[in-house]
Amino acid sequence: MIKQFRSIKVSILIWGLLLMFSNVSAQTPLNNGTRAVFIFDIAKYIDYGPGFADSSVFRIGILDKDEYLFFEMGNLRKTRTKIQDKPVELVKFNSESQITHTQVLYVNKAAGFNLNKVKSEIGNRQTLLMTEGYEFRESMINFMGVEGQMPKYSVNEDLINKSGMKVNSNMMFQAVKTKEDWENLFGKASEQIVLQRDTIHQQLEMIDVQKAEILRQKAHLDSLNKEISLKEKTLNEKQKVLEKQYVQISKQQGEISIQKKTIVVQQNAVQVQKDTLANQKAKISIQLARIDGQLKRISEQDSKIKVQLEAIEKQKLILYFVLLALLLVSFLGYYIYRGYKIKKEANIKLEEKNRTISLQKDEIEKQRDLAAAQRDQIGYQKRHIEDSIMYAKRIQTALIPSLELFSDKLEHFVLYKPLAIVSGDFYWVSSQSNPQVIISADCTGHGVPGAFMSMLGVTLLNEIVNGKHIIPPDQIIENLRQGIIKSLKQVADEESIKDGMDIAVCVVDFDKNILWYAGANNPLYLVRGGELIHYRADKMPVAIHYKMEPFTLNKIELQKGDAFYIFSDGFADQFGGPKQKKFMSNQLRETLIAMAGMPMLEQGKRLAEIFEKWRGDGPQIDDVTIIGVRY
């Protein structure tokens, strides 16, 4: 991955250096961005003959060994979608023998292609041959560099007219007229290239420093992930403690409510006793008044001893009653004092419990504030991680080949639904028109780990197919397996890394009407005449495994209208439906047979609708990739 970053950054630095020299130098060589603009501009001012009106598209061909110019042309086509009122189509050729008919064909001498072979492949077709770096008048239009804001080029009007095309007079006015002027341009450009080479070397050294910084930041990110995990664990433990304290407080509040009710009942009983005692005191006062009256009558009636004796007996009885009343009042006073003491003790206990609850409340508020601060810190770290993952997504998207690399002979769709921001699934299409290589892969894991594996897979496939030109599917998978084992340093023991991928590789040979297929755990479905044929994959992953046999190569004779599908296991393994079960492979096969007559793009949209309806409100459990192709 770092090697891929380095190549991208070198391209960006070269682009920036060339733009800088265009402002300070009298003449500079072309860069890919400038080449793309000049090719689009010059293509507008050529009359391509009477046959051009029957063309449905304006096709520009690039004969080159790398992808940089083709990439710049693709970016420019997003804003310049048409040339002479026809939609622009870009085609890349890797050799002279692959050249097909285009309105414009660009060739750079630095790539080492034979211009005579190129002219032979073009023949008498009305194709404008644009070149760079070849000899004077050796091509139709030949670029040298940029002087000021204008490109320097020569025009071979005789060769253009001979091919049945005409060139605009303004282009002839701006073109280099003599061979001496052309050779002077070569000399100036060579001097500037030497100066730029030294500057680029300095920029490469800066890139090495930036690469080391990227590795340091990755290590820092891993450290932050571990720290977040520890803090989440601590936060969960504190949450459990808080829940226990809430339960305890609720229990104590219930006990306090019961005690308050008991105190109210006791206060009511004391009030009743107070009222009873007041009544009794009133009665005693009345009786004492009567005794005084009787004593006066005794002193006045000395003669009536019998009456007085009877009165004395009555007074004794009253005295006994008074003594009994005093005894009752004493007992009542003791009971009231005892109730007051119990109430006072209960109030003291209640105040202690209130203080305890207040302290617990303060502690809970402190823990809540601490939890909020930790939540904010985790949120910031989460945003930082998400920003890094979004950057990884842009890198992964840039690495996956464009769907425009599919041949025009193939009607197709690609259903691609990552589980997370970045995906462990990926698809890959070769830039060759014949044979056409189509690949669907499912890496170990998903999210960021899966994305790293997918980027490793794309890089290795570019090297195997585009670099080494290995085409047979079984050999592609075998070379990919060896590349993964070497890159991840896998060995045949229990503790080594077993990460890898499942993959399905298809190669379509349009000349022989043959589909070559090989798979590692990922099968191929072929639908023909309303029936589905299941081509099984080898039960081995693309990684170190106890079973390391060669992969099986399947040869399929294609017929017009055949449709074949390769996919990961994410669609069939998705839980959902009324019973929350897996979708399963059998139901997927029935679905593909049912929609076999629909256009491929409609099939892709229909499969996406079926997946979302089946999933419902439940979560997506894995990355989903399905590629459908009709021959």
C-alpha positions, 0 to 999 in steps of 0.5 A, a space after each residue: 500500500 505504501 508503494 502505491 502511495 509513493 507512486 501516486 505522490 510522485 505523479 502529483 509532484 511531477 504534475 506540480 513541478 511541470 506547472 511551476 516550470 510552465 510559468 518561469 521557463 520559456 518552454 517545458 515538456 508536456 505533463 499528463 494533464 496538459 496532454 489530456 487537455 491538448 488531445 481534447 482541444 485538437 480533436 475538436 478542430 479536425 474534419 473526420 470525413 463523411 463516415 464520422 456521422 455514422 459513429 455513435 461515440 467519439 472514441 479516443 485511443 491511448 497506446 501506453 504502458 502505464 495508467 497515468 495519462 488514461 487516468 487524467 483523460 478519465 478525469 477530464 472526460 467528467 467535465 468534457 463529456 462530448 466532442 463534436 456532439 458525440 459522447 467521448 469514449 476512452 480506450 487503452 491499448 497495451 500493444 500495437 496488435 490490440 489497436 482497434 478503430 478510434 477517431 484519435 490515437 495517441 502514442 508517446 515515443 518514450 513508451 517504446 512503440 514502433 510507429 510503423 507498426 502503429 500506422 500499419 494497424 491503422 491502415 486507411 481508416 480515418 484515425 487521427 494519429 497524435 504522437 509525441 517525441 517522434 521525428 519531424 513530419 513522421 506522424 499526422 500531429 506530433 507534440 514537442 512541448 509547451 512554450 508560454 501557454 501554447 503547445 508546440 507541435 508539427 502538422 503533416 497535412 499531406 498524411 491527414 488528407 491522404 487518410 480522408 480527413 481535413 485539418 483546421 487552418 488555425 492549427 496550421 498557422 500555429 504549427 511548427 513549419 520547418 525542421 530547424 525550428 523543431 530541432 531547436 525545440 528539442 534542444 531547449 526541452 532537453 535542458 529543462 528535463 535535466 533541471 526537473 530531474 534533479 528537483 524530482 529527486 529532491 521531492 522523492 526524498 521528501 516522500 520517504 520522510 512523509 512515508 515514515 510519518 504515515 507509519 508513525 501515525 498508524 502506530 499512534 492510531 493503534 495505541 488510541 484504539 487500545 486506549 479507547 477499549 480500556 476506557 470503554 471497559 472502565 466506563 462499563 464497570 462504573 455504570 454497573 456500580 452506579 446501577 447498584 447505588 441507584 438500587 440501594 438508594 431506592 431501597 433506603 428511600 422506601 425504608 425512610 417512607 415507612 419510618 415517616 408513616 410510623 412517626 406520624 401514627 405515633 404523633 397522632 397517638 400522643 396527641 390523643 393521650 394529651 387530650 385524655 390527660 387534659 380531660 382528666 385534669 379538668 375532672 380532678 379540679 372539679 372534684 377538689 372544689 367539691 372536697 373544699 365545699 364538703 370540708 366547710 360543711 363538716 366544720 359548720 355541722 359539728 352537731 351532725 357527727 354521723 353525717 360528718 362521719 359519712 362525709 369523711 368516708 366519702 372523702 376517703 373514697 374521693 382521696 383514694 380516687 385522687 391517688 389513683 388518678 395521680 398514679 394514672 397521670 404519672 404513668 401517662 407522663 412516663 409513656 409520653 416521655 418514652 414516645 418523645 425519646 423514641 421520636 427524637 432517636 428516629 429523627 436523628 437516624 433520619 438526619 443521618 440517612 439524609 446526610 448519607 443520601 446527600 453524599 451519595 448524590 454528590 458522588 453520583 453527580 461527580 461520576 456523571 460529570 466524569 462519564 460525560 467528559 469521557 464520552 466527549 473524549 471518546 466522541 472526539 477520538 471517534 470522529 478522528 478515527 472516522 476521518 481516517 477511515 473516510 480517507 482510507 475509503 477514498 484510497 480504496 475507491 481509487 484503487 478499484 478499477 473503473 466499471 468503464 473497463 468492461 468491454 462494450 460487448 458485455 451487458 453487465 451490472 455490479 451490486 456493491 454494498 460495503 458493510 462499513 465505510 471501507 469494504 473487505 469485498 472488491 471487484 477487479 476488471 482488466 483493461 484489455 478488450 480481449 480477453 476480458 478478465 472479471 474478478 469478484 473477491 471476498 477478503 478475510 474480515 470487513 471494515 478496515 482489516 478487510 480493506 487492507 486485504 482488498 488493497 493488497 489483492 488489487 495491487 497484486 492483481 495489477 502486477 499479475 495481469 497487467 504487469 506479467 500478462 498472466 491470463 488463465 484464471 487458475 494461474 492468476 489465483 495461484 500467483 495471487 496465493 503465492 503473493 499473499 503468502 509472501 506479503 503476509 509472511 505466512 507459514 504452515 503452522 497453527 500460530 501464523 497469520 491465516 488471513 486471505 480471500 475467497 475469489 472467483 476469476 472469469 476470462 471471456 475470450 470473444 474470438 473463441 466464444 469461451 468463458 474460462 473460470 476458476 474459483 477459491 470457495 466462490 462459485 459461478 452460476 450460469 443461466 441458459 434457457 431458463 436453467 441454472 448451471 452451478 460451477 463449483 469452486 475449489 474448497 481452498 482459500 487464497 492463502 496458506 492452507 493445509 490443502 495446497 493443490 492446484 486450482 481447477 480450470 473450467 472451460 465453458 462454451 458460451 452462447 448468445 444470451 448466456 448470463 453468468 454471475 460471480 459473488 461473495 457470500 454476503 447476500 446469501 448469509 444476510 439474516 432477515 425475512 419474517 422469521 429472521 433467517 439467512 437468505 440462503 444460496 438456494 433462494 438466490 439461485 431461484 431469484 436469478 432464474 426468475 429475473 433472467 429475462 430482465 436487462 442486466 442493469 434492471 437485475 442489479 437494481 432488483 437484487 438491491 431492492 430484494 436485499 433491502 426488503 429481506 434485511 428490513 430493520 435488521 443490521 447488515 452482517 457482511 459486505 455484499 458483492 454480485 457481478 452479473 454479465 450477459 454475453 
